[in-house]
Amino acid sequence: MLRTYRDTFALLGPVLPVVSFLARLPTAMCQLGTLLLVAETSGSLGTAGLVGGALAAGQTVAGPVVGRLTDRHGQRGVLLAASAANALAVTGLVLAALAHAPTGPLAAVAVLAGASVPQAGPLARTRSVALARRSGADERLVGTVLSFEGTLDEVSFVIGPALVGVAVAVAHPAGALLLAALLLAVFGTVFALHPSAAATAPDPASTREGSAGRARLAGAAYALRGAMVLQGVMFGASQAGITALTEDLGVPAQAGLVYAAMGVMSAVVGLSLAALPARIGLTTRWRAATAGLVVLSLPLPWTGSLGGLYAVVVVLGAAYAPHLITVFGLTERTVPATRLAESMAFLTSGVVAGQALALAFSGRLAERHGAPAAFAVAVGAAVACAALSWAVRTRPAPPAPAGPAVRRGAAGRSG
């Protein structure tokens, strides 16, 4: 495993992982930062939830569009434009909230802030895979690259909310969002200009063909997107249940720490996936991961103490990274290279959409019936994930034609 990670760092270099991490960190800060800022300035949790939902909606709808644009025109120009637009939109959201703008205009600015998210995570994953394929890497190294990128995502979603919490404690929620805007402007630009962006340059022939020449996706690609929506539902329902239970126990401040502990466990397990033997195919891994989601989520509705909550949620985190990383891996092998960025962005948007919907629905359930009701939604989503993993058959996409974009090499086995 250590040798494989040495090969990964040799492939990506020392700068790209750091820059891509700092470029994706603002996305992990903006959702919570927006909720806290609007709640502070409006005095209404309902308004804060509505504006936060508008932010998530913008990201969900526009994320795949950003991915599609990079597939057709390359990452550099799209990332530069999106990073600048997102930094301005987030700054505008802060100014509107501080000016006590009405809910409608505030939500409209939040939609723009969500729609302009540069999608640094999906694009970094696409870029890293392109570098691996171009170098002739074997499937084990490609899998390690995906594990590493998944871990960077997990760590960003632990550190991002923590930075927001620090900013709120020492200053004001507006400070967290202004820091996010600064990170976007600086590191989004650096990520766009990094020489590795050339690895995802599109084939001029496919660009001339336009949408008429776009390769069609197999049905399995859409099923994998559905799996990510269900994963988002698990995140949202778990978050609602954790929040409700910690409030019932009189320790609401522990909610963020519980969720962070789960993220740390997920990140550690994600890094360790490189140790799995290559003979264990991705379909087998997917089914094992979803079985883990079911088994490890079952105790959630019966958890009633803070110590039990920590234990159950942290152990459940061990199944999250394997599922996420495996679905990204299956997608990389299932979709054509010319639609990889779009597909990666769809997966991320699916998580965001599922989480937002589940938070709204499970939050109401928790208010009326307690934390077990929200946790039951998470268990149901895990069962649906498991059923989907057994119902879907994935096959490698045909190799892309030779060109300057991404040479996939020999197609990997997905099962």
N, C-alpha and C positions, 0 to 999 in steps of 0.2 A: 504493500500500500504506500509506504514512504517513497519507494522508487517511482511509483506512478505519479505521486504528487510532485516529486522533483521534476518529472517530465512535463507535468502540467505547468509549473512555474517557468520552466525553460521555454515552453511554447508561448505563454502569455506575456512573459517578461515581468519586471517588478512594478512597472508604472500602471499598466492597464487595469489590473484588479483594484488598485487603490482608487484610481480615477473613476472607474465605473461604480465602485461602492459609494463614493461621495456623491456621484451624480444621481444615484437611485435613493439616497437617504432622504431627500426632501419629500418624496412621495410617501414615505413612512411617517413623516412628521405632519403632513398637511391635514389628514383626516382628523386626528385628535386635536391638533392645534386649532382647526376651524371650529370644532364643536366647543372647545373651551373659550375661544375668543368671542364667539357669538353669544354663548351663554352669559359671559361676563358683561358684554356691552348691551345686550338686549334684556337681560334678566329673565329670559324664557328658555327653558330646556326644549320646549316644542319648536321654537324658532331655530334653535341650534341644530336640532335633529333634521329639520327641513332643509336647512342650508347645507349640512353635512351630506344629506341624501342627494342634493343637487350636485355637489362636488363629485360624489361617487357615480352618479348618472352620467355626467359629462365624460368621466374617464372610461366608463364601461362602453359607451357608444363610440367614442372617438379613438380609443386605443387601437383597435384593429385597423382603423383608417391610417393612423400614423405608421403602423407596421406595413401596410400595403404600399404606402408611398415610399418607404425605404426599400422594399423589394423592387420597385420599379425605377427609383431614381438614386438609390444609394443612401447610406446613413448620414453622410456629412452634412449636406445642405438641409435635410429635414430636421436633424438634431439641432443644428444651429438656430433655425427658425423657431422650433418648438421650445428650446431652452429659453430664448429671449422672450417669447410670448408668455410662457408659463411664469417666468420671474415677474413680468409686468402684471399678469393677471393676479398672482398671489399678493403682490404689493397693493394692487387695486382693491382686493378683497379686504385687506387690513385697513386701508383708508376708509372704505365704505362702512366697515363695522365700527370703527372709531368715530365716524361721523353720524352714527345711529341711523343709517339708511333704512328705509322700509324693507320689509321682508322680501317683497317681489324683486326689486333691484338687487338686493343682496344675494338672493338665490341665483339670479341671472349671472352675476359676476362669478359666483361659485361654479356654475356650469362651465363658464369659460376657463376657469382655473383647472377644472377637471379635464376638459376637452383638450387642453394644450399640454398635458403631462407628456414629457419627452419619451416615456417608455424605456428608460435607461436599462431596467432589468431585462426585459425581453430582448432588447437590441444587443445588450452585452452578451447574453446567452447565444444569440444568433451569430454574433461576431466571433466568439470563442470557438463555437463549433465549426465555423467556416475556416478559422485558422487551423484547427485540428485536421479537418478534411483535406485542406490544401497541402498540409505537410505529410499526408499519407498515413496518419495515425490509425492504429487499430481500434476496434470497438471498445476495448477496455479503457484506453486513454480518452476516447470520446465520452464514455460514461463517467469517467472521473472529472472531466471538464464540466459536465452537466451537474454532477454532485457538488463541485466547488461553487458553481454559479448559484445553485439552489441554497447553499449554505450562506453565501453573501446576502441573498434575499432575506433569509431567516434572521441573520444578524442585524440587517438594516431595520427590520421590523421589531427588533428588541431595543436597539439603540435609539431609533427615531423617537418613539414615544417617551423614552427616558430623557432625551434632550428637551422635549416639550415640557416634561415635568420639572426639569431643572429651571428652564426659562420662566415657567409660571411661578415657581417658588422664589426666585431671586428678582423677578421683574414683573412681566405681564405676558399673557398669551400672545399679544401682538409681537413680542420679541421673538418667539419661536417661529412664527410664520415669516418674519423678516429675515431671520437666519436661513430659513429654507429657501427664500427667494435669492439670497446671496449665494448659497451653495449651487442653486440651479444656474444662475448666471455665470458663475466661474467654472464649476466642474462639468456642467453640461456642455459648455463650450470646449473645454479641454478634451472631454471624451469625444466630442464630434471631430475635433482636429487631430486626434491621435492617429498615427500612421496605420494602425490596424483596421481603420475604417475601409481601407482599400480592399480588404479581404471579402467584403460583401458588395463590392461594386457590381451592378447588374450587367447581364449580357446585353449588349446593344441591340442584338436581333430581337430578344424578347421584349425589350423596351419599345421597339418600333411596332411590334405586334399589338401592344396595348392590351386592353381587357379582353378582346376577342381571342387572344392567344394564351390566356391564362390557363394553366393546367388545372384540371378538375381534381377535387379532393375525393378520396374514398370515404365511404360512410363511417369507417372507424375514426376518422379525424374528427367528425362531429360528435361521436360518442365520447371521445377523449375530452372534448370541450365540455360536454355535459358532466363528466367526472369532476372537472375543476369547479364547475358551479356547485356541485354537491359538496366538494371540499370547502368552498367558501361558506356554504350553509352550516357546515360543522363549525367553522371558525366563529361565525356570527352567533349561532345558538349557544356555543360554549361561552362566548364572551358575555352574552346576556345572562346565562345561568350563573357564571362566576360573579358578575356584578350583583345580581339579586341575592345570592347566598352570602356574600361578604357583607352586604347591607343588613341582612337578617341577623347575622352574627355580630353586628355592631363594629365591624372593622372594614369599612368601605375602602380605605386606603390600600388594603391588601390586594384588591382586584388586579391592579396593574402589575404587582409583583408576581402574583400567581401566573398571569398570562406571560410575563417575561420569562419566568422559570420554565414554562412549557416551551417557549421559543428557544431557550438555550439547549434544552434536551434535544429538540428537533434538529438544531444546527449540529450538535455533536454527532448524532446518529447519521445525519446527512454526510458528514465528512467520512465516516467509517464505511460507507457503502462501497468505496473503492476496494475494500478488502474482500468483497464477495467474488467467488469464482466466476470467470467469464462464461462457464458452461450453464450457469443459471440464467435462462433467457428472461427478457423483459416482461413477457406476458406472465410467466411464473412469478416474477417479482411483484407485478401489479396485483395479482390475485392474493399473494401472501400479505402484501401491504394492506389491502382492503380487509382481509380477514383480521389483521391486527387492529384496524380501525374499529371493527365491530366488537371484538373481544375486549379491547381496552377501554371502549366507551361505555360498555354495559354498566359498570359501577356508578357512573355519573349521577343518575336520578336518585340513587340511594345514599349519596354523600351528604353528610349533615354537619361536619366539623371542619375547622380551618385546616387542621393537620391532615385529615382525610382528603380534603380538596386538593391540597398541595400534592399529596402522594398520587392521587388518581390522575390529576391533570398533567403532572410532569411525566408520568409513565405513558399517558396517552400521546404526549408529544413525540415519543419514540417512533410512532407510526406515521406521523404527519410527513416528515421529510422523505421517507422512502416512497410514499404515495405520490407526492408532488414531483420528485425528481424522476420517478419512473414514467409518469404521464408525460413529462417533458421529453424524456428519452424516446418513448414510443411515438410521440408526435414528430420528432426529428427524423425518425425512420419511416414514417407513414406518409408525410406530405412531401410534395416536390420541393426541391431547393429554392425554386423561384417564388414560393409562397411561405417560406419558413418564418420570416419576421412577422408577417401578418398572423400566422398561426400561433406563434409564441405570444404575441400580443393578445390574441383571442383568449388564450389560456389564462393569462393574468387578469384580463377584464372579467372572465368568468368567475374567478375567485372574488374579485371586488363586488360584482353584482350579487353573487350568492351570499356574501357576507352582509351586504347592506340590506338585502331583503330579509335575511334571517334575523338580523338585529331588530328590525322593525317588528316583525311578526313574533319572534320569540320574546322580545322585550314586553310586549303586551301580554303574552301568555304568562310570563313570570310575574307581572304585576297582579294578575288575577288569580293564578294558581300556584305561584311560588317557583323557585328555581328548578325543581324536578321537571316541570312542564317544559322549560326551555331546554334542559339537558335531554329530554326525550326526543326533541326535534333533532339534536345532534346524533343520537343513536339511530334514528330513522334514516338520516342522510348517510350514515356509515353503512347501513344495510343496503341502501340503494346503490352505493358505490360498489359494494361487493357483488351485487347482482349484475351490475353493468360489466364488471371485469370478467365475469364468466360468460356473458352473452355476446361479447364483442370479439371478433377475430381480426387481428392486425397483420398487415403484410407490408413489406418494404415498398416505398415508392420507386418507380423506375428511375434509373440514374439520369441526372441532368445532362443535357448535351454539353460538350466541351465548350468552354468560354471563360472569360475573365472573372466570372462571379464565383460560384462555389462548386468545386468538384467533389462530389460526395464519395468518390472511390467505390470500393465494393460495398454494396448494400448490406447492412447488418441484419442478423437474424433477430426477429422481434419475439420469438417464442421458443 
